[in-house]
Amino acid sequence: MKKLMSIVLAAGMGTVLACQPRQETQKVETETTTKTAPNGETIESETTAAGRVPGGGEIDTKHQEYIGTVSQYTLGKSVEIKGVDGETHSFDLDDKDTLVRVEPGIKLGTKVKVEVHQEKDRPETITIRPEA
């Protein structure tokens, strides 16, 4: 009788454990690097995030920000900015797989922030706005 009770109890515990909902874990790794000028002003920043979320989804993004002065600008084609460290960055504004938003008032000599955002399976986005 004692042996039968142990078997019934063990079988019951196995059923209870098997019926518990699975806890899905979320693991996303994020890394940010920032480049600053000697006066502490941010010149460039990059953040990447990658990992899995419940339901099997994936996160794979990269976000970059550049701050500088517009040194070359061809409307709808390209823009080049020069950071306070003297480094230049060029951006192609007419790539068919890129969504571009340029706020009004952007011209040569304007201090701007350029944001480049890339997300897995989505078009890259570039946003250019005046920087105070």
N, C-alpha and C positions, 0 to 999 in steps of 0.2 A: 504494500500500500504506500509506504514511504517512497519507494522508487517510482511508482506511478505518479505521485504528487509532484515529484521533482521534474519529471518529464512534462507534465501538464503546465507547470509553472514556467519552465524554460521555453516551451512553445508559445505561451502567452506573452512573455517578454519579447520574444523575437517578432511577434506580430505587432506589438506596440511600437517597437523600434523601427520596423519596416514602414509603418504608417506615418511616422513623423515627417513633416515637410522638410525638404532639403534646404538648408540655408546656403544661398549663393553668396559668394564673396565678391567684393569689388576691389580691384587693385589697379590704381592709376598712379603712375609715376610722373612727377612734374619736375622740370628743371628750368631755372631762370638764370640767365647771365645778363649783366648790365655793364656797359662801358660808360664811364663818366669823365668829364673834363676836370682839369685841376681845380676849377672853382666849384666842383660838385654837381654841375649841370649834367643831366643825362644826355648822352649822345646816341646811344644805341642800346636796345634791349631785345632779348630773344627768350621766349618761353615755349617749351615743348611739353606735351602731355601725351602719354600713351598707356594703354591698358585695356582691361575688360570690365564690363559692368554687368549686373544681373540681367538675365535674359539672353546672354550671348553677344551683346553688342560690344563694339570696339570703339575706343577713343584713340585717335591718332591725329593730333593737331600741332601746328607750329604757328606762333604769332611773333612777328618781328615789328619793332618800332624804331624809326630813325628820325632824329631831329637835326635840322640843318637849314641852310639858306639855299633857295633855288638859284642854281648857277646856270642851268640850261633848261628851257621848257619849250617843247613843240606841242601845241594844243592837240590832244587826242592821240599823240604818238609816243612821247617820252618825256621824262623829267629827270634831272640830275640835281642832287643836293650836295652841299659841302658842309660837313660838320665842323664844329669849333676846333677839332683836332686836325683839320685840313684834309681828312679822308673824304672821298667822294663816293656816292652811291647812285647808280642809275636804275631807272625803273621803266619797263616797257608797258605803255598804256594801251596798245592796240592789239594785244594777244587775244585771239578769239576765245580762249579758254579762261580769260580773266575778267572779272567784274571790277570796274573802276569807278570811283566816286571822287571827283575833284571839287572841293567847295569853291564858291565864287571868291574872287579877289586874289587868286594865286597867280603870281607873276614873278619875273626875275627880281631877286633881292628880297623876296618874302621869306620870313622864317616860318618853317612848316614842320609838321609831324607827318611822317609817312608810315602807315600801318599796313603790313602785308600779313594776311591771314590765310593759312592753308589747312584744310580739313579733308580727311580721307574721303574719296569718292565725291567731292564737291569742287566747284570751280574756285580758284584762288581769288581773293578779293584784295584790292589795293584802295586805300582811302588816304586822301591828301587833304589836310586842313591847316589853316593858320595856327601857329603856336605862339602863345603870349610870352 
